[in-house]
Amino acid sequence: MLEAPTGSGKSTQVPQMLVDEKIVPEGGMVVVLEPRRLAARMLAARVAFERRSKLGAEVGYQVRFEGAYGRETRILYVTEGILLRRMLGDPELRGIAAILFDEFHERHLYGDITLARALELQESARPDLKIGVMSATLDGAALEDYMAPCERLASAGRTYPVEIRHRASKAGPNPRDPKLWDEAADACEEALKAGAAGDFLIFMPGGYEIRKTLDAIGARKWARDFTLLPLHGELPPAAQDAAVAPGSGRRKIVVATNVAETSLTIPGVRIVIDGGLARVPDFDPRRGINTLTIRKISRASADQRAGRAGREAPGLCLRLWSERDHAGRDDREAPEIHRLDLAEAALLIKAGGCPDMEAFRWLDAPDPQMALRAEELLRDLGAADRRSGAITARGHALLAYPLHPRFAAVLEAAKHFGCLPHAALCAALMQGRDLFLKKKAAGGMAREDWQQPGDWSDFQASLRAFATAASGNFNPQRCTQLGVNAGSAREAGALAAQLIRIAGEKPPAEILADPAEGDLGRAILAGFSDHLAARLSPSTAACAVVGGRRGRLEDGSALRKTMLFAAAEMIEIEGRDVQVVLNNATAVREDWLRELFPGDFAEAREALWEETGRRVIAVRQKRFRDLVLESGQSGDPDPAAAARILAEKIHAGELTLRTWDSAVESWIARLNSLAAWMPELELPAIGDGDRLYLLEEVCQGASTYKQVKDASPWGPLQRWLNPMQQDLLERYAPERLKLANGRGAKVQYRPEGPTISLVLQQLYDVNETPAVAAGRVPVRVELLAPNQRPAAVTSDLARFWREGYPEVKKMLRGRYPKHEWR
C-alpha cells in the first residue's frame, strides 16, 4: 500500500522504479490499473516520453476497444476491466510480474474485483506476483486488513501549499438565480484581480456545464488573454491532449469533469475553481434502471481537486460552496459496488469459478438486492443456470464480447437471425460518444433529419447517418454538415468490425443502412426483453415497462405512434424534475414475444376495479410477464373475486361500509379482549386478516359499491362464533354489568382495559370493584362529575371511597350543591 499526495509521482514514477531497480524480473511486465481511459492513455504517453520510447513499445496502454502495446512492452497502463478479462484466458497472468492499482480510493467496481482475484492468485499459483495499491487518500486500516500481510508506505511527496477559500454558491433551481458557470466566471475574475498567476483549472459536473462555463468566461473582456479548453472523456484524443499540453506562452483556462481530479497533471495550473459537483452514474435495482444524477463531491475528492493547484508551485483553490456545506459532506465517495449494475461483473465472477456472488472475496460486499437483480438478468439472458447460478455455455459465449451481457446477447442472437453487421454497429454506437452532434452546424442536420416515415427503430437514423459518413471516408467537414461526429462514427465502425470478428464472421466492406425489421428487431429484443414498454395511450409518451415500472419515450424518437417497443437504454435523468427516459427504442411485434419467450406470454381473465363506476368488472388481459399488452371488458366478474376486491377497497379505507360502526368495533374488542384474558376458552380472535375475510363475507353477491355500502356485517360476525362461544362471550365479557347497587353500566373494552363511566352519585353503595373474565380482570371505573366530565379514575373502588372521595367531594360540592353528597 502506498499513500502519497497528488503530484508525488505515484502514477508515473513507481512503475518505472519497479523496472529500473529490477524489483520485477527481467522481461516481467508491470501493469498499472487506471480508473479512466483518458488517464491510462495520457499516463502511458507521459512515461513513454520520459523514457524516450515510442508509445506502444516499452510503454503502452490498453483500454476497451483501443490500445498501443506489443511484445516488448514492460509497463502497460490499462483500465480496470481489461486485466479482469485477461484473467479468464490466462488465469496465472503469465508474464505479468506486478500489478499496481492506481487511484484506488475511487473504489471502482472492476478495481475491487480485480484486486480480489489478484490476491487469490498470489496466495495460490503466483506467490511471486507483486501487488501494489496507490492513492493520495486511502481507507488504510480496512484495506490493510483485507490485503494482510502487506507493507504500508506513506510519502509526503513534494507538494506546495494551496490556499483554500470558500465562496458560498447562490446557484439554485430558480431561473433567476445565478448559475454555477456564471459564479465560476466571477471566481476567475476575483482571482485575477487578486493577482493570481498561472493557468486555471475549473471543475464542472458534465459536458453541458463545461460548455456553459466556457461561454460565460468567453463573454468576459479579460478572457481574450486566455486559451479556453474543455476536458472530458467524450472528447476526441486530440482535444484531450490540447488541454493537458504544456503552455505555449499564453495562459489557459481548462474546464474539466472529474477526469482531471486524479492521475493527470496539467502543467502550469496554479488556480483551481471547484464547482463541488460531479455527475454520478448509479443503478436502481428495484426498478432495474440506470440513473445519472448530479451530486456533491466528498471532502476527499475536494482535497484531490485542490491539490491540482499545488503540484508545481504554491496555488489557490476557490470552492463555490460554504465552509458549513463542506463540513457536512461525506468523507469519501461510496464504492461503485454499492451503486452500479453488477450484471457484467457477476458474469466475470462466475466465469472465474465462483458461481455464488455471496462467496466471493469482497472488500465491500454488494447490496443483496443489486446482486439478485444481476443474477436474474443473467438467468433471463441464458448466461447463468436457473438452479445453480453457475455460468452456462451461452454465458461463456457472451463473455467473448467486451460488452455488457445485454449487448453480447444481442450479437449472439443476430448471428442466428442473419443481421450481425447491423447489430454490431448498433452495439458499437451505444458504447462510445454520441454519433450526432449536440448542436446543428450551419446548414447541418440533426438526428431527426435522418428519420424517415415508417421507421420502426431509432437505430435506423443512426445507421443511415453512419453509412453516409462512411461513404465519405468520415471526412470531418462533410460529417459536420451532416450533423455527425466524425470521430464517433469512425470509432463505431472500427468497433463494429472488431465485434463481427469476435462473433466469428468477416466484416463486410460496408454496412448498408437497411436492416430487415424482423431480424434486427428480434436480435435487440433478445438482450432487452425486460425493457419492453407499452405506451399507455396513442396520445402520450408515457409508457408501462416490464417489472411494474413507468417511463417516458425520449423526445425526438421515431416511434411516436408505436404502441409496443423495447428500449436499449433506460436512464433516470435529474434536471428540473426526475424522469425515467426510454432511449433507442425498437418496435416489437407480439409474435416475436411468442417465438423468443413462449413461457413468459399469458392470457387470463381477471376482475379489476373501475374507479369511474365504482365497480368491479371482468377484463380479459394479454400479458408479457407482468406487462399488459391488451385488455378488454369481458362479461360479469367472478363473484368471489368481486367480493375480495370490494372488501380490499373497504379495508384500505377507499370505500366506507356505513354499517360497520362503533357497535361492531365494540363487539370485536370484547371478543379479542376475552380471547387474550382467558386463552383456555380458545375463542377465535379477529385479526387484521380476519377483518378482510369478514368484509368479503359482507360483500358476497355484490360487484358494485352501491350494492354493498349499506350491507350489514352482523350476519358474518354472529357466524364467526358458534352458539357455545357466543354464550361464553356474553358470560365473561358482557356488554353491560349489573352493579351491587342494582344499577347497570355499559362496559367499554378499551386497549387500557375494560372501563365503565358513571356519574359519581350512581356509584354510591358500590364498594367493590367490578370485574370481568371470571373475576380475573378488574374494571376501570371513571367517576364523572355532574357535568359528565371525569372527576376520578380508579381500579380500586374501596380505596377511592376511603381516600380519594373526601377530596373530590370537597372540590365538587360547592359547584353542585343541589346534588346528593354523602
Disulfide bonds with the S-S distance in Angstrom:
none
